[in-house]
Amino acid sequence: MKSLRNFIDKIKPNFEKGGKLEMFYSTFEGFETFLFVPNKVTQKGSHIRDAIDLKRTMIIVVLALVPALLFGIWNVGYQNALATGSPTEFWPIVLFGLGKVLPIIVVSYLVGLGIEFTFAQIRKHEINEGFLVTGMLIPLIVPVDIPLWMVALATAFTVVIGKEVFGGTGMNIFNPALLARAFLFFAYPSHMSGDYVWVANLSKGEGIIDGFSGATPLANAAAYQIDKIPSAMDMFLGFIPGSIGETSTLAILIGAFILILTGIGSWKIIVSTLLGGLSMGLIFNAFAVNPFMEIPAWHHLIMGGFAFGAVFMATDPVTASQTEKGKWIYGFLIGLFAVLVRVVNPAYPEGMMLAILLMNAFAPLIDHYVIQASIKKRKKRAAAAAKNS
Amino acid sequence: MPKVHKIRRGLNIPLKGEAEKVFTRVDLAEAYAVKPIDFPGLTPKLSVKEGDKVKAGSPLFFDKYRPEVLYTSPVSGEVHMVRRGERRKILEVIVHPDSEQKFEEFGVEDTSTLSREQVINKMLNAGVWPMVKQRPYAIVANPDDKPKSIHISAFDSAPLSPDLDFAVKDEADAFQAGVEALKKLTDGKVNINLNAQYPPSNVFTKVKGVEFNYFSGQHPAGNVGIQIHHIEPINKGDIIWTVNPLDVIIIGRLFLKGIYDATKVIALAGSEVQKPRYFILKSGAAISNIVKDNTNQPFDRLRFISGNVLTGTRIDDNGFLGYYDNMVTVIPEGDHYEFFGWASPGFNKFSHTRAFLSKLIPGKKFALHTNLNGGERAYVMTGQYEKVLPMDIYPVHLIKAILAKDIDKMENLGIYEVAEEDMALCEYVCTSKTEVQAILREGIELMIKELGE
């Protein structure tokens, strides 16, 4: 470690002000602080600081995503094996899945980090760690058959328009990963929906066994083919077609467990989102006029991207409600709207994405009312005190 | 048992190096100083020049805008130096003590025979007035104001802070006399806020004619600002005065003995102190003779803090104890690189989150250093400040209002109720390493500038 440190100290002057490579300072600093926590000490205020920083925070979120990622890689291979009638042996399907998923991850990180580094350099800021998570989220919420250039385009769109124009991580209004997905959904609907995109190579149609349907449970439900919906256990464990990382509720729950246990993710948002979805499901059950409305309310929580959205998307602290009371309202409405959209409007089977983006837009409004209530309380208290004296 | 205010939010930072309950009396230090920077917002005007002879209680400087508020020498001796910083700002007025201490005589008087004005004048003349601070803003009280009440927090919950019950144990008479003087200052109550988690010292509980309030909970439960918030939150226009119990004793001595006797008990604590214990010395003393040969590492690898690790002032190894401080903390500097520090399991790292494995060892104490532990970022995480600020306040929104210089919003979000010490833990826990205390003081200064005190 010592020699590495010495090497960095040796090349550092080149990147500092007046050095030949000054234009790469942010990039250099990004790598340096990645390798070494800086030696910067407190100058003002509290002399000691919590051990937590944004790198640690983000890496824990990435860690929480790993179960969903690993399962997603396996499931990509498994679904393909089902479609082609190949044997479902463990290693071959994992290798197949890796071959499909890894390029998407690489493209997402390369494009996203490239743009982030450039912007940080132009602004002369430190590189922000936010994209470490976004770059992992994007591959997990796209269909496996998506062309790589679309991943690149969507990533570029979301980083530039969704984040950097607002000032970078911490300033954005919409969840960057979801914005990337929404971009793809509206720009290239044929690659983002239908029955063929969720299983690798299905759209090409070569070697697919007769009668295989790549429809997701949500698509089945929207088409009122209730008998075709897989068993609840299959949906919970994730042996179903869907976006790469969203299928296994179990893997997502492991991630949720990590987020809540470490205190990084807001349990309030996760719980309230689940409650919201459940409530809307129950309302539909009570007033059911079609088979989709009749499916058990709790099935909504294990279908589609609901669980993934609740655990990893809704909890994004930047775009969520920032007040603790607001978080309850925010999460509950996400759950409510997600189920409402997916059931009532069959054109948008994936209501979770739209619900979260909608509530991202309304989160500041929720906070505004929560804060106003506090301000009113304070004013009332002052008025009461003035009266008594 | 009276009603206990339970403070449910907060954080105790378990640091190594708590002071052992042993008093050590030390000789006169080689120098003493009064530091204008201990008093935020003060513009000092010197009353002495280098070489002047002073007695304990002789004025060294006064407030330019309120000349009756004097800042006096804690010892008799010779003004050695007026240390100045940028733009000739006065940093320290340093006095070298005589071996034989002489005191200015302010007269022994029974407070009950004095009027409010006489009490105030006596305190002003002896230089103990600045011990009375006002809320809002946590600045030296204006002698022309009439406060709604006075609050004394009888326990300190900050990391490694001195046990005040231990520190005051031989000072019952002076404490009672100090409280008698304070009672003259307000028509309202004098409140003594006690820790409900153990039986407090008789010195506090035997005091007559005051209101006792009990608190339990983690730091900042011992902060007077938090206590006021739970008893009688400050509204616009309210003024409440606060005094530290050790300063009440110094005020009491002024009335009992007629002199400014700045003797107080302080704790020397921190992981790098060989023998952390209590010292009896005078306010403003140089710390050199208590830290000499008493640290685990060479001085250049240490940080000396007058006060606690959250709110204290950084001083040199030959620096001086601050006017309001009751402790000196010595911790290691953190000016080193840590290879993949953010990825380490973190058995030796303390965090309010559960993101490090040290959480698996209950009761573990830490030798924390001064590294920022990461880079400064825009706000990303939410709900962290709220966990350590037990007040009905939205801290992040308040900080943002200050950054935006929005006076109305600052007022509406409760800036009158907080001081730096109350939000120091917010700064400690901040993932984005925001300088909360400095921002808050800027906000307070803006309020004073725009609206007056």
Chai-1 contact restraints between the chains, C-beta under 6 A:
chainA,res_idxA,chainB,res_idxB,connection_type,confidence,min_distance_angstrom,max_distance_angstrom,comment,restraint_id
A,M1,B,F339,contact,1.0,0.0,6.0,A-B,restraint_1
A,R5,B,Y337,contact,1.0,0.0,6.0,A-B,restraint_2
A,F36,B,Y337,contact,1.0,0.0,6.0,A-B,restraint_3
A,F36,B,F339,contact,1.0,0.0,6.0,A-B,restraint_4
A,V37,B,E338,contact,1.0,0.0,6.0,A-B,restraint_5
A,V37,B,G341,contact,1.0,0.0,6.0,A-B,restraint_6
A,V37,B,W342,contact,1.0,0.0,6.0,A-B,restraint_7
A,N39,B,D335,contact,1.0,0.0,6.0,A-B,restraint_8
A,N39,B,H336,contact,1.0,0.0,6.0,A-B,restraint_9
A,N39,B,Y337,contact,1.0,0.0,6.0,A-B,restraint_10
A,K40,B,L372,contact,1.0,0.0,6.0,A-B,restraint_11
A,V41,B,E333,contact,1.0,0.0,6.0,A-B,restraint_12
A,V41,B,G334,contact,1.0,0.0,6.0,A-B,restraint_13
A,V41,B,D335,contact,1.0,0.0,6.0,A-B,restraint_14
A,V41,B,T370,contact,1.0,0.0,6.0,A-B,restraint_15
A,V41,B,N371,contact,1.0,0.0,6.0,A-B,restraint_16
A,T42,B,T370,contact,1.0,0.0,6.0,A-B,restraint_17
A,T42,B,L372,contact,1.0,0.0,6.0,A-B,restraint_18
A,K44,B,E435,contact,1.0,0.0,6.0,A-B,restraint_19
A,K44,B,A438,contact,1.0,0.0,6.0,A-B,restraint_20
A,G45,B,E427,contact,1.0,0.0,6.0,A-B,restraint_21
A,G45,B,E435,contact,1.0,0.0,6.0,A-B,restraint_22
A,G45,B,Q437,contact,1.0,0.0,6.0,A-B,restraint_23
A,G45,B,A438,contact,1.0,0.0,6.0,A-B,restraint_24
A,S46,B,L310,contact,1.0,0.0,6.0,A-B,restraint_25
A,S46,B,A424,contact,1.0,0.0,6.0,A-B,restraint_26
A,S46,B,E427,contact,1.0,0.0,6.0,A-B,restraint_27
A,S46,B,Y428,contact,1.0,0.0,6.0,A-B,restraint_28
A,H47,B,I305,contact,1.0,0.0,6.0,A-B,restraint_29
A,H47,B,V309,contact,1.0,0.0,6.0,A-B,restraint_30
A,H47,B,T370,contact,1.0,0.0,6.0,A-B,restraint_31
A,I48,B,V309,contact,1.0,0.0,6.0,A-B,restraint_32
A,I48,B,L368,contact,1.0,0.0,6.0,A-B,restraint_33
A,R49,B,L372,contact,1.0,0.0,6.0,A-B,restraint_34
A,R49,B,N373,contact,1.0,0.0,6.0,A-B,restraint_35
A,D50,B,S351,contact,1.0,0.0,6.0,A-B,restraint_36
A,D50,B,H352,contact,1.0,0.0,6.0,A-B,restraint_37
A,D50,B,Y428,contact,1.0,0.0,6.0,A-B,restraint_38
A,D50,B,V429,contact,1.0,0.0,6.0,A-B,restraint_39
A,A51,B,K349,contact,1.0,0.0,6.0,A-B,restraint_40
A,A51,B,S351,contact,1.0,0.0,6.0,A-B,restraint_41
A,A51,B,F356,contact,1.0,0.0,6.0,A-B,restraint_42
A,A51,B,N373,contact,1.0,0.0,6.0,A-B,restraint_43
A,I52,B,S351,contact,1.0,0.0,6.0,A-B,restraint_44
A,I52,B,T353,contact,1.0,0.0,6.0,A-B,restraint_45
A,I52,B,A355,contact,1.0,0.0,6.0,A-B,restraint_46
A,I52,B,T431,contact,1.0,0.0,6.0,A-B,restraint_47
A,D53,B,N373,contact,1.0,0.0,6.0,A-B,restraint_48
A,D53,B,G374,contact,1.0,0.0,6.0,A-B,restraint_49
A,L54,B,R377,contact,1.0,0.0,6.0,A-B,restraint_50
A,L54,B,T431,contact,1.0,0.0,6.0,A-B,restraint_51
A,K55,B,W342,contact,1.0,0.0,6.0,A-B,restraint_52
A,R56,B,W342,contact,1.0,0.0,6.0,A-B,restraint_53
A,R56,B,A355,contact,1.0,0.0,6.0,A-B,restraint_54
A,T57,B,T431,contact,1.0,0.0,6.0,A-B,restraint_55
A,I60,B,A355,contact,1.0,0.0,6.0,A-B,restraint_56
A,E126,B,G375,contact,1.0,0.0,6.0,A-B,restraint_57
A,G170,B,A378,contact,1.0,0.0,6.0,A-B,restraint_58
A,G170,B,Y379,contact,1.0,0.0,6.0,A-B,restraint_59
A,G170,B,V380,contact,1.0,0.0,6.0,A-B,restraint_60
A,T262,B,R354,contact,1.0,0.0,6.0,A-B,restraint_61
A,T262,B,A355,contact,1.0,0.0,6.0,A-B,restraint_62
A,G263,B,T353,contact,1.0,0.0,6.0,A-B,restraint_63
A,G263,B,R354,contact,1.0,0.0,6.0,A-B,restraint_64
A,P317,B,V380,contact,1.0,0.0,6.0,A-B,restraint_65
A,P317,B,M381,contact,1.0,0.0,6.0,A-B,restraint_66
A,P317,B,T382,contact,1.0,0.0,6.0,A-B,restraint_67
A,V318,B,V380,contact,1.0,0.0,6.0,A-B,restraint_68
A,Q322,B,T382,contact,1.0,0.0,6.0,A-B,restraint_69
A,E324,B,G383,contact,1.0,0.0,6.0,A-B,restraint_70
A,I371,B,Y394,contact,1.0,0.0,6.0,A-B,restraint_71
A,I371,B,H397,contact,1.0,0.0,6.0,A-B,restraint_72
A,I375,B,N412,contact,1.0,0.0,6.0,A-B,restraint_73
A,A382,B,N235,contact,1.0,0.0,6.0,A-B,restraint_74
A,A382,B,K236,contact,1.0,0.0,6.0,A-B,restraint_75
A,A385,B,N235,contact,1.0,0.0,6.0,A-B,restraint_76
